[in-house]
Amino acid sequence: MNDSNLVVVLKEPQGPLNIGSVCRVMMNFGLNRLRLVNPCDEFKSLEARKMALGTVEILETAEVYPDLQTALADIHLTFGTTRRFGKYRKNFLTPATAARQISESGPDVRCALLLGKEDTGLETRDLDLCQRFVTIPTHDAYPSMNLSHALAVLLYEVSLKSDLSGNFHDPCPKQPAPGKEIEALYAHMRQTLLDIDFLDPQNPDHLLRTFRRLFGDAGLTSRDVRILQGLMSRIDWTENQRRQRIETGQLPS
């Protein structure tokens, strides 16, 4: 994702605080091209600057257009955001799907994320200028989102499909220990816990099955097994020392 092929367009934003917040979100995800269509007069006010914090440059260089058609004249793919459904509003994309299409569009295809007014959103005539519709699946009881919040959701998904995500990754799946190592651990554990009177000798497997479930959910690796085997061995040694002291009279029986 970069500012050469993805721009953010706000149609008639009404609040300077929201515009400043949008600037911050854009910088969070490495974008700096903002287009404003007929914004409020105070869009460069002190309030907006305070909210923008270190991203005032985005605010200062924002391109202002008198109408939406002019703002989108050089855009190849416009992704219009809306939560309203109707006869002319069909085939909505999720943010993740929209992000994938943006990432696959190629460097020469200029894309735009279009957000409407805070109170009414995009009108049908605005969506007529869009090639794609995007909706964020919010709760029906309160579907409307703040401009910067909605943009953050969209750009987060876009960032996952971009080079930004290369700096981060989910943990690699662990290689589980083979069954023979797991069973050797349970056999060792069974005997150790019997020796220290932790298990009921009449039914030792009852509680041991709980350990099987706990360790099964954890997905033990071979290293995990070795550590637990070491713990059992240490308990064995400690119990052996205790019994020797009892036999020599150093500890009461």
HELIX and SHEET records of a PDB file:
HELIX    1   1 PRO A   16  ASN A   28  1                                  13    
HELIX    2   2 LEU A   46  ALA A   52  1                                   7    
HELIX    3   3 LEU A   53  THR A   55  5                                   3    
HELIX    4   4 VAL A   56  GLU A   60  1                                   5    
HELIX    5   5 LEU A   68  ALA A   71  1                                   4    
HELIX    6   6 PRO A   95  GLU A  104  1                                  10    
HELIX    7   7 THR A  124  LEU A  127  1                                   4    
HELIX    8   8 LEU A  147  LEU A  160  1                                  14    
HELIX    9   9 ASP A  163  ASN A  167  5                                   5    
HELIX   10  10 GLY A  179  ASP A  195  1                                  17    
HELIX   11  11 PRO A  204  ALA A  218  1                                  15    
HELIX   12  12 SER A  222  GLU A  247  1                                  26    
SHEET    1   A 7 GLU A  63  TYR A  65  0                                        
SHEET    2   A 7 LEU A  34  VAL A  37  1                                        
SHEET    3   A 7 LEU A   6  LYS A  11  1                                        
SHEET    4   A 7 CYS A 111  LEU A 115  1                                        
SHEET    5   A 7 LEU A  77  THR A  81  1                                        
SHEET    6   A 7 ARG A 132  VAL A 134  1                                        
SHEET    7   A 7 PHE A  92  LEU A  93  1                                        
END                                                                             
